[in-house]
């Protein structure tokens, strides 16, 4: 028998020569679930009970007869590959069934894992990118088309493969941007969006690549599309970094900075009628609760909550610092804020060159001392650069 090619990412299919059979051709889901579970567990033997639970036996149906009937139909389906050996793909031994791995075959899952492993070990950037792109080319959709999410081991595999594909894409995206491969990155991002349209990272790199190419109208179209998508699905707008790209586009490609009062207005804008309570993971919830508790004590004692805006800007209006310089300076500033702010303070990235922090300390002298220390630390790290740090703040509770 000629080599089989098995596709487990996206639409599950098996091909041999020019013959392809897939679950799209045969709508009997249980037959394909049976084939999928055997392929996913290739090298293992499954009992009648394990197969019937995975495939979804109806209540009151005898598991032995149920699996026996499905196995017969599955083998008949595999015969469409054009060889009698198709029947030998599912074997039986000691009351268990298993996928025949002795027949020559390639499985995209195995090649995907090998490409990812080789890419991690690659020292050359171009070779790493080639292997990463090979892996992403194989990842045409969720593993086993998200079947068996009720089986913990397979559910973990579905999630882990997807996260691995996202991470691989992000690393490839960074390298492609550094090598002026924006057009290729656009094509790659669009393919990934087809797989997972709600993954923010794909939209960010797509818009970023368009901005770098100077195709602002195209970037704006993609921004509007992702804005409508996220508003419709989650009732929230795009992430901060996508919104920062949007502001950059609207500014005509200039490094445009918002004032602290503009940020304050955006943060305190009235809730819409369809606004829902915030859901977050337990760790974040705990941090918010502890911060609220500590800050409430501070505000009661001193009566002030300050909103601080940190802006990285050129030393001269004539200078236009490169993106890599801004990115490096922003990384430095984030580190400085992490060690300078109090444990009850909260801070976040507002744009590519701005951070905003909530500091609940009513003493103006304390805030001034804090900002002076942060400015000094920033300039000591970026003293030779053509950048400066501007810090502005306002009372959060003052009228807008």
Phi and psi in degrees as a GROMACS rama.xvg file:
@    title "Ramachandran Plot"
@    xaxis  label "Phi"
@    yaxis  label "Psi"
@TYPE xy
-67.0182  164.563  UNK-2
-64.0872  134.979  UNK-3
-86.3947  146.209  UNK-4
-121.446  120.003  UNK-5
-112.12  126.221  UNK-6
-105.406  118.526  UNK-7
-108.032  -15.1356  UNK-8
-94.7738  123.287  UNK-9
84.1582  -137.496  UNK-10
-70.1033  118.624  UNK-11
-69.0444  132.368  UNK-12
-152.975  159.312  UNK-13
-131.506  132.308  UNK-14
-129.449  154.68  UNK-15
-149.651  120.611  UNK-16
57.0372  -122.924  UNK-17
-100.099  6.26025  UNK-18
-96.2944  127.422  UNK-19
-126.886  129.483  UNK-20
-120.045  138.86  UNK-21
-148.254  168.308  UNK-22
-66.0891  -18.1198  UNK-23
-72.6049  -27.5287  UNK-24
-79.2667  -36.606  UNK-25
-116.567  114.287  UNK-26
-82.72  2.05966  UNK-27
-75.93  96.1006  UNK-28
-61.7887  -38.6288  UNK-29
-64.7981  -34.8337  UNK-30
-62.0517  -45.3227  UNK-31
-72.6581  -30.5461  UNK-32
-65.375  -36.3664  UNK-33
-63.7171  -47.0528  UNK-34
-63.7371  -42.2076  UNK-35
-60.8382  -45.4311  UNK-36
-66.4522  -32.5655  UNK-37
-71.8233  -41.1302  UNK-38
-66.348  -41.5747  UNK-39
-63.2572  -28.9454  UNK-40
-108.221  26.9943  UNK-41
-56.7131  135.6  UNK-42
95.7134  -6.82866  UNK-43
-121.337  157.238  UNK-44
-106.031  133.532  UNK-45
-113.561  139.711  UNK-46
-81.4752  167.967  UNK-47
-55.707  -44.8012  UNK-48
-65.2396  -41.1243  UNK-49
-63.8313  -41.3223  UNK-50
-67.352  -44.5062  UNK-51
-64.9397  -37.493  UNK-52
-66.8099  -41.9621  UNK-53
-67.2541  -40.7838  UNK-54
-77.2284  -30.6329  UNK-55
102.875  65.1226  UNK-56
-72.9939  136.747  UNK-57
-70.7414  151.456  UNK-58
-59.8053  133.916  UNK-59
88.6891  -5.16322  UNK-60
-92.6446  132.974  UNK-61
-64.3862  124.529  UNK-62
-64.3859  -35.8824  UNK-63
-63.9358  -50.8078  UNK-64
-66.3655  -37.6869  UNK-65
-60.0657  -51.1275  UNK-66
-68.2641  -39.4851  UNK-67
-58.2195  -45.3009  UNK-68
-65.7031  -44.1839  UNK-69
-63.6336  -40.2415  UNK-70
-61.0824  -41.9159  UNK-71
-61.4206  -45.4044  UNK-72
-68.2129  -37.467  UNK-73
-64.3468  -42.2322  UNK-74
-64.8833  -38.3334  UNK-75
-62.8813  -38.4941  UNK-76
-63.9801  -41.9836  UNK-77
-68.3178  -22.1022  UNK-78
-66.6102  -19.6243  UNK-79
-65.6445  -10.4834  UNK-80
-66.8664  -13.0703  UNK-81
98.3927  6.47144  UNK-82
-131.578  143.781  UNK-83
-61.9179  -27.9092  UNK-84
-65.0452  -11.7993  UNK-85
-55.4881  -31.1119  UNK-86
-69.9072  -23.0247  UNK-87
-88.7943  7.23901  UNK-88
-73.6715  -27.1475  UNK-89
-111.464  117.276  UNK-90
-113.105  160.002  UNK-91
-122.858  142.042  UNK-92
-158.113  123.812  UNK-93
54.0141  44.1489  UNK-94
77.1121  6.6778  UNK-95
-119.838  160.149  UNK-96
-120.987  149.777  UNK-97
-155.514  159.93  UNK-98
-81.5577  133.441  UNK-99
-78.209  104.061  UNK-100
-87.3339  -3.01937  UNK-101
-80.265  -20.7996  UNK-102
-73.4411  135.115  UNK-103
-59.6817  124.708  UNK-104
-158.623  153.435  UNK-105
-123.809  138.095  UNK-106
-118.713  127.852  UNK-107
-58.5994  -30.432  UNK-108
-58.4831  -44.4238  UNK-109
-65.6197  -42.1354  UNK-110
-68.141  -39.7066  UNK-111
-57.1713  -50.0023  UNK-112
-62.3872  -38.5531  UNK-113
-67.1516  -40.9664  UNK-114
-63.6562  -42.3163  UNK-115
-63.0118  -44.297  UNK-116
-63.1338  -46.1498  UNK-117
-65.737  -35.4513  UNK-118
-65.3111  -38.2574  UNK-119
-64.0373  -34.7959  UNK-120
-86.9324  -13.6763  UNK-121
-68.0908  134.667  UNK-122
-93.2801  -29.8841  UNK-123
-83.8531  130.441  UNK-124
-60.6249  -41.0939  UNK-125
-66.8858  -39.2709  UNK-126
-67.7981  -39.9036  UNK-127
-61.0834  -43.2507  UNK-128
-64.6158  -43.9656  UNK-129
-57.5428  -46.1469  UNK-130
-67.558  -37.7667  UNK-131
-64.6877  -42.1574  UNK-132
-67.4938  -35.7455  UNK-133
-61.4824  -41.8396  UNK-134
-65.367  -44.4556  UNK-135
-68.1906  -29.643  UNK-136
-64.9908  -33.9007  UNK-137
-75.5101  -30.2435  UNK-138
-80.0171  86.9488  UNK-139
-94.0928  0.986927  UNK-140
164.18  179.143  UNK-141
-58.3991  146.91  UNK-142
-58.2882  128.259  UNK-143
55.7784  24.9395  UNK-144
54.7126  33.6572  UNK-145
64.7825  23.2574  UNK-146
-74.5439  157.087  UNK-147
64.7483  31.7441  UNK-148
-68.2053  -9.49931  UNK-149
-87.7158  -5.26627  UNK-150
-100.067  112.339  UNK-151
-50.3931  -45.341  UNK-152
-64.4239  -40.5203  UNK-153
-76.4264  -36.544  UNK-154
-59.2895  -40.6037  UNK-155
-63.9002  -40.5652  UNK-156
-64.5743  -42.4307  UNK-157
-58.7088  -47.9533  UNK-158
-67.894  -45.1844  UNK-159
-65.0856  -41.202  UNK-160
-64.0821  -38.1308  UNK-161
-67.6861  -44.3963  UNK-162
-63.5761  -36.2082  UNK-163
-65.3835  -39.6448  UNK-164
-65.7873  -39.3697  UNK-165
-64.576  -46.3594  UNK-166
-62.714  -41.7113  UNK-167
-63.1324  -40.9245  UNK-168
-62.1235  -44.686  UNK-169
-63.5758  -43.093  UNK-170
-65.1266  -41.4529  UNK-171
-64.8711  -39.3347  UNK-172
-61.5662  -43.1777  UNK-173
-61.5232  -43.5265  UNK-174
-67.254  -41.1326  UNK-175
-64.7282  -37.645  UNK-176
-64.4777  -39.2285  UNK-177
-70.0299  -21.4169  UNK-178
-104.738  15.1725  UNK-179
56.4741  44.0844  UNK-180
-108.39  44.1417  UNK-181
-64.3721  -38.4373  UNK-182
-62.1767  -45.3242  UNK-183
-64.6996  -35.3651  UNK-184
-66.0342  -37.8343  UNK-185
-58.9384  -47.2895  UNK-186
-62.099  -42.1437  UNK-187
-64.9046  -44.691  UNK-188
-63.0811  -41.0249  UNK-189
-62.9937  -37.6376  UNK-190
-64.9713  -40.8265  UNK-191
-69.368  -34.0849  UNK-192
-64.663  -33.8914  UNK-193
-61.7982  -33.2122  UNK-194
-77.0217  -45.9984  UNK-195
-139.537  87.3273  UNK-196
-67.7967  -14.9114  UNK-197
-99.9849  12.1528  UNK-198
-90.1762  112.716  UNK-199
-58.9731  -37.9043  UNK-200
-61.3385  -35.2159  UNK-201
-65.4448  -42.8157  UNK-202
-67.6583  -38.2742  UNK-203
-60.3098  -49.4064  UNK-204
-68.4784  -31.5087  UNK-205
-64.4962  -49.0856  UNK-206
-67.417  -40.636  UNK-207
-61.2939  -43.2845  UNK-208
-62.924  -40.4711  UNK-209
-65.2004  -41.127  UNK-210
-61.9069  -45.0921  UNK-211
-61.6682  -32.8023  UNK-212
-78.2401  -7.53613  UNK-213
80.8028  10.4026  UNK-214
-92.0925  71.9335  UNK-215
-69.1551  -35.9065  UNK-216
-64.2411  -41.1471  UNK-217
-64.8157  -41.9258  UNK-218
-63.6841  -39.4557  UNK-219
-66.0951  -37.7086  UNK-220
-61.2398  -45.3641  UNK-221
-66.2824  -36.2811  UNK-222
-63.8806  -47.4467  UNK-223
-60.2693  -35.8277  UNK-224
-66.2414  -46.0316  UNK-225
-71.0785  -32.5919  UNK-226
-62.2777  -47.2461  UNK-227
-64.0116  -38.3734  UNK-228
-62.7984  -49.2862  UNK-229
-72.1032  -37.4079  UNK-230
-64.3146  -40.0749  UNK-231
-69.8007  -36.6254  UNK-232
-89.4617  -46.3004  UNK-233
-113.533  -5.22266  UNK-234
61.2829  29.0699  UNK-235
-134.629  158.282  UNK-236
-85.0294  -177.857  UNK-237
-65.1003  171.921  UNK-238
-69.3002  167.89  UNK-239
-57.694  -42.5262  UNK-240
-71.1555  -29.3475  UNK-241
-73.0901  -39.3049  UNK-242
-65.4534  -33.2568  UNK-243
-64.0752  -40.5636  UNK-244
-62.6329  -38.6146  UNK-245
-62.6638  -44.421  UNK-246
-63.377  -37.5823  UNK-247
-63.3408  -41.5433  UNK-248
-63.4272  -47.4002  UNK-249
-66.2454  -25.6033  UNK-250
-80.5763  -0.0964959  UNK-251
79.6143  23.1546  UNK-252
87.8303  14.4196  UNK-253
-96.8645  156.024  UNK-254
-76.1606  95.6192  UNK-255
-100.814  133.087  UNK-256
-115.062  134.778  UNK-257
-83.563  151.021  UNK-258
-81.9607  166.773  UNK-259
-64.6657  -32.9392  UNK-260
-71.4587  -32.2486  UNK-261
-65.0206  -42.8461  UNK-262
-63.2233  -42.3183  UNK-263
-61.1647  -43.7578  UNK-264
-60.2055  -41.5326  UNK-265
-66.6881  -40.3763  UNK-266
-68.9569  -35.5605  UNK-267
-104.278  18.5817  UNK-268
-63.6732  145.87  UNK-269
-59.1426  146.857  UNK-270
-72.5065  142.065  UNK-271
-77.378  164.361  UNK-272
-63.2426  -31.5835  UNK-273
-94.141  11.9146  UNK-274
-64.8236  141.266  UNK-275
-114.644  158.6  UNK-276
-59.5835  149.29  UNK-277
-75.0995  129.161  UNK-278
-106.848  132.234  UNK-279
-144.352  168.42  UNK-280
-69.2875  162.727  UNK-281
-62.9992  -38.0116  UNK-282
-60.7825  -46.2529  UNK-283
-63.7765  -40.627  UNK-284
-58.7355  -43.8368  UNK-285
-62.4935  -42.5766  UNK-286
-62.5008  -41.976  UNK-287
-63.8786  -43.9131  UNK-288
-62.2217  -46.0875  UNK-289
-65.6478  -40.7739  UNK-290
-64.4429  -43.2701  UNK-291
-62.4519  -40.7929  UNK-292
-64.2909  -49.5854  UNK-293
-65.8653  -39.7377  UNK-294
-70.5152  -33.3905  UNK-295
-61.4356  -40.7496  UNK-296
-64.6079  -40.7925  UNK-297
-66.1353  -43.1455  UNK-298
-66.394  -38.8756  UNK-299
-62.5658  -38.8266  UNK-300
-76.335  -35.4811  UNK-301
-122.198  -15.1851  UNK-302
69.7855  32.0646  UNK-303
-150.743  136.076  UNK-304
-124.847  120.9  UNK-305
-104.91  138.313  UNK-306
-104.405  117.462  UNK-307
-108.404  134.737  UNK-308
-117.25  123.015  UNK-309
-106.701  121.765  UNK-310
-121.66  123.291  UNK-311
-89.8173  118.427  UNK-312
-136.084  162.152  UNK-313
-66.3967  149.97  UNK-314
-66.577  -27.4034  UNK-315
-133.763  145.338  UNK-316
-64.3627  -22.7914  UNK-317
-79.337  -17.1162  UNK-318
-88.7185  141.696  UNK-319
-125.418  94.4801  UNK-320
-64.4637  144.818  UNK-321
-67.7215  158.488  UNK-322
-62.5458  -38.1982  UNK-323
-64.4433  -35.0126  UNK-324
-67.6873  -44.329  UNK-325
-61.8424  -43.6124  UNK-326
-62.7551  -42.2792  UNK-327
-67.2224  -41.0323  UNK-328
-65.7879  -38.4768  UNK-329
-65.2318  -37.2257  UNK-330
-64.2162  -42.2069  UNK-331
-62.1296  -44.4922  UNK-332
-63.9203  -40.6544  UNK-333
-59.5047  -42.0809  UNK-334
-65.641  -41.2713  UNK-335
-62.6445  -43.8785  UNK-336
-63.8186  -35.8227  UNK-337
-63.5258  -28.8736  UNK-338
-102.981  -11.7613  UNK-339
-97.4439  -33.8464  UNK-340
-78.9267  158.671  UNK-341
-72.6165  158.013  UNK-342
-65.6144  -17.6744  UNK-343
-92.4775  -6.48264  UNK-344
-79.3834  158.553  UNK-345
-127.184  136.543  UNK-346
-143.638  157.165  UNK-347
-154.386  164.124  UNK-348
-79.8463  127.879  UNK-349
-96.2547  -37.6463  UNK-350
-154.387  -174.118  UNK-351
-60.621  -27.387  UNK-352
-124.551  15.5271  UNK-353
-138.131  140.958  UNK-354
-123.342  147.431  UNK-355
-124.969  140.919  UNK-356
-135.05  146.687  UNK-357
-106.129  115.105  UNK-358
-121.954  115.011  UNK-359
-96.0761  80.0348  UNK-360
-145.176  112.168  UNK-361
-76.7185  -12.8223  UNK-362
-78.8066  113.91  UNK-363
-55.4102  -36.7524  UNK-364
-64.5739  -34.3894  UNK-365
-68.2328  -42.2715  UNK-366
-65.681  -42.5405  UNK-367
-63.2514  -41.2765  UNK-368
-64.1605  -41.5653  UNK-369
-61.1293  -49.0926  UNK-370
-66.5887  -35.5953  UNK-371
-61.8956  -44.3007  UNK-372
-62.3459  -40.6997  UNK-373
-67.5136  -43.6888  UNK-374
-61.0355  -45.0354  UNK-375
-62.4156  -42.3139  UNK-376
-64.5972  -39.7122  UNK-377
-64.7139  -46.9085  UNK-378
-70.4321  -26.1228  UNK-379
-70.048  -30.0232  UNK-380
-84.121  -27.3404  UNK-381
-122.876  33.5407  UNK-382
-63.1372  -35.8491  UNK-383
-88.9883  -5.43822  UNK-384
-84.8471  161.936  UNK-385
-89.6592  43.3111  UNK-386
-128.13  156.114  UNK-387
-138.858  161.436  UNK-388
-111.922  122.712  UNK-389
-106.35  133.772  UNK-390
-123.284  124.685  UNK-391
-127.415  151.303  UNK-392
-149.018  160.091  UNK-393
-149.092  158.845  UNK-394
-74.0064  123.98  UNK-395
-62.5178  -29.4532  UNK-396
-89.351  -6.25837  UNK-397
-65.2738  155.116  UNK-398
-63.3421  144.614  UNK-399
